[in-house]
Amino acid sequence: SNLPKHPESVPINALVPVKGTPLADQPRVSVWDMVRMIATTRIIMPKTVVRLSAGRTEMSTVEQALCFMAGANSIFAGEKLLTTPNPTFDEDMFMFDLLGLKPRQAFKNGRPNEPKELREMSINEVF
C-alpha cells in the first residue's frame, strides 16, 4: 500500500491445506479473518480490484457474500486455481444471481491498458 502506485489487483487467498505440504495440518482461515483482510485491503487500496481467490470451495454463499460486502469485487473463476479446486462456473453464476451481483465480461483481448504486443502473444510465447 505504500507503493507510489497501487497494483491493479490483489488476490485474497484462504489457506487450503494440502496433504503432503508443510501447512497440511493448519486450521482453515476463519471467515472473519477473510472479511478483515478484504476490508483492510479495500481501505488502503481503494482503486485496486480485490479478488476473492483460493479457498472459496470451503466457503458458504453467506461467507462469500460477507467478503463481497467487505470490499471484494472480483473472483478468480475456472475449474482450478494452481493446485486447488474452484467452484464451477454454474455455481458462481447461481451465487451472483442470488446475491444480485452482475459479472462483467471477461477481457477477450487482454487488459484495456495492456501493450498490443503482449496481447498478440500466444500463451506458449509468454511461458
C-alpha positions, 0 to 999 in steps of 0.5 A: 500500500505504500507503493507510489502506485497501487497494483491493479489487483490483489488476490485474497487467498484462504489457506487450503491445506494440502496433504503432503505440504508443510501447512497440511495440518493448519486450521482453515482461515476463519471467515472473519479473518477473510472479511478483515483482510478484504476490508483492510485491503479495500481501505488502503487500496481503494482503486485496486480490484480485490479478488476473492481467490483460493479457498472459496470451495470451503466457503458458504454463499453467506461467507462469500457474500460477507467478503463481497460486502467487505470490499471484494469485487472480483473472483478468480473463476475456472475449474482450478486455481494452481493446485486447488479446486474452484467452484464451477462456473454454474455455481458462481453464476447461481451465487451472483444471481442470488446475491444480485451481483452482475459479472462483467465480461471477461477481457477477450483481448487482454487488459484495456491498458495492456501493450498490443504486443503482449496481447498478440502473444500466444500463451506458449510465447509468454511461458 
